[in-house]
Each structure stands twice: as structure tokens, then as C-alpha cells.
Amino acid sequence: MGAVGNYLKLNDKVEVIAGKDKGRVGKIIKVYPATNKAKVEKINMIKRHTKPSMKNQQGGIIEMEAAIHVSNLMLICSKCAKTVRIKTSLLDDGTKVRICKKCGESIESNA
């Protein structure tokens, strides 16, 4: 399980707040912590020209998601269903949890 920017994780629901896909909502399918980027389902689609290979016998033009910087994404709280900023808090047992700043509820991944 990876985390990007200390607050976005795999399977989180996010909204794009800047760029060509502004306003669209999707689920994070892959994270890249080293570059602070994430791939979001059906967001930032690109066309890739591929040669025929053992994996892809036919080749051709494949449409796929490209990574998008986390500064262009905003987490959607599952409780209040709004884009929110979050804070982290330590529980009594020592685990870190992400907390919605609007409703005060903890945000857990749907994994």
C-alpha cells in the first residue's frame, strides 16, 4: 500500500481541481510516492502507439491513464461527500488516521 503526499492512498476517491479534467471524479488506481503523482481511473487519458509484442499481439493505438500530480487532486470524504482538506491524528493505540476537516470523521480507505 502506497501513500502520496502523506494523504492520498490507493482506492481513495478524488476530484481533479486543475487541468483539462477539472471537476471529474475518479478512484486512485496507482500511486508514485517518489514523484508525488497518482493514476486515477478514467482521468488524464492518453493515446499510446504500441508495436506488436507477445503481450499485445496486434499492436496499435492504446488509450490509457497517465499519472497526474497530487497537487491537482483533492480527496472526497465518504461521510460528507465533499472535497475536503484533511488532518492526521494519532489514536490511543498509536495508529495514524486521516480526519476530515469539515465533518471531523475519520477517512478510511475502501480497500
C-alpha positions as CSV (number, residue, x, y, z in Angstrom):
1,M,0.0,0.0,0.0
2,G,1.5,3.3,-1.0
3,A,0.7,6.9,0.0
4,V,1.3,10.0,-1.9
5,G,1.8,13.4,-0.2
6,N,1.0,11.7,3.1
7,Y,-2.7,11.9,2.5
8,L,-3.7,10.2,-0.8
9,K,-3.8,6.4,-0.8
10,L,-4.8,3.6,-3.2
11,N,-8.6,3.3,-3.8
12,D,-9.3,6.8,-2.5
13,K,-12.0,8.8,-4.3
14,V,-10.6,12.1,-5.6
15,E,-11.7,15.1,-7.7
16,V,-9.5,16.8,-10.2
17,I,-9.2,20.5,-9.2
18,A,-7.0,21.8,-12.1
19,G,-6.1,20.9,-15.7
20,K,-8.1,19.5,-18.6
21,D,-10.1,17.1,-16.5
22,K,-11.1,19.7,-13.8
23,G,-14.3,18.7,-11.9
24,R,-14.1,15.0,-12.8
25,V,-14.1,12.3,-10.1
26,G,-12.3,9.0,-10.0
27,K,-10.6,6.4,-7.9
28,I,-6.8,6.2,-7.4
29,I,-5.5,3.0,-9.1
30,K,-1.7,3.5,-8.7
31,V,0.5,5.8,-6.7
32,Y,4.0,7.0,-7.3
33,P,5.4,8.4,-4.0
34,A,8.8,9.3,-5.4
35,T,7.4,11.8,-7.9
36,N,4.2,12.7,-5.9
37,K,1.9,11.5,-8.7
38,A,-1.0,9.2,-9.0
39,K,-3.0,7.4,-11.7
40,V,-6.7,8.0,-11.4
41,E,-9.3,5.8,-13.1
42,K,-10.5,7.3,-16.5
43,I,-8.7,10.6,-15.8
44,N,-5.9,12.2,-17.9
45,M,-6.3,9.7,-20.7
46,I,-3.5,9.5,-23.3
47,K,-3.1,7.5,-26.5
48,R,0.0,5.2,-26.7
49,H,1.2,3.8,-30.0
50,T,2.5,0.3,-29.4
51,K,4.3,-2.3,-31.5
52,P,3.0,-5.9,-31.7
53,S,4.6,-8.0,-29.0
54,M,4.0,-11.2,-27.1
55,K,1.8,-9.4,-24.6
56,N,-0.1,-7.4,-27.2
57,Q,-0.2,-9.5,-30.5
58,Q,-1.9,-6.8,-32.6
59,G,-0.3,-3.6,-31.5
60,G,-1.9,-0.3,-32.5
61,I,-3.2,2.7,-30.5
62,I,-4.0,2.0,-26.9
63,E,-5.8,4.5,-24.7
64,M,-4.6,4.6,-21.1
65,E,-4.4,6.7,-17.9
66,A,-1.3,8.9,-17.3
67,A,-0.1,10.0,-13.9
68,I,-1.3,13.3,-12.5
69,H,0.3,15.4,-9.8
70,V,-1.3,15.2,-6.4
71,S,-1.5,19.0,-6.2
72,N,-4.2,18.8,-8.8
73,L,-6.2,16.2,-6.8
74,M,-8.5,16.7,-3.8
75,L,-9.8,13.9,-1.6
76,I,-13.6,13.3,-1.3
77,C,-14.8,12.5,2.2
78,S,-17.1,9.4,2.2
79,K,-19.2,10.8,5.0
80,C,-20.0,14.3,3.9
81,A,-19.4,13.6,0.1
82,K,-17.5,16.8,-0.4
83,T,-13.9,17.6,-1.4
84,V,-12.0,18.2,1.8
85,R,-8.7,19.0,3.4
86,I,-7.6,16.5,5.9
87,K,-5.6,16.4,9.1
88,T,-3.8,13.4,10.7
89,S,-4.3,12.4,14.3
90,L,-2.8,9.7,16.5
91,L,-5.1,7.3,18.2
92,D,-4.5,5.9,21.7
93,D,-3.1,2.6,20.2
94,G,-0.5,4.6,18.2
95,T,-2.0,4.3,14.7
96,K,-2.3,7.3,12.5
97,V,-5.7,8.2,11.0
98,R,-6.8,10.7,8.4
99,I,-9.6,13.0,9.6
100,C,-11.9,15.2,7.5
101,K,-11.6,18.9,8.5
102,K,-15.3,19.6,7.6
103,C,-17.2,16.8,9.4
104,G,-14.5,15.6,11.8
105,E,-15.0,11.9,10.9
106,S,-12.0,9.6,10.1
107,I,-11.4,8.7,6.5
108,E,-10.5,5.1,5.9
109,S,-9.6,3.5,2.5
110,N,-12.3,1.4,0.9
111,A,-9.7,-1.3,0.3
